[in-house]
Amino acid sequence: MEQIACIRSVKGVGRRVFMDIDQSTVTVTDLEELIAIYHRYGGDLTQLTALSEGGHAQD
């Protein structure tokens, strides 16, 4: 996850993972990678809606 450019830091607490994401630098590729990770580990995709709404993801 740390190889995704928009992720500032990752912290695990128990079975949860917390990511600090710089919304101003999210690219379409970053968003695709995050979606793949959420699918793989059964994450709640609604948590990513803030990144995809309002044109945050850059080409």
Secondary structure, DSSP 8 states (H G I E B T S, - for coil): -TTSTTEEEEEEETTEEEEEE-GGG-BHHHHHHHHHHHHHHT--GGGGHHHHGGG-SB-
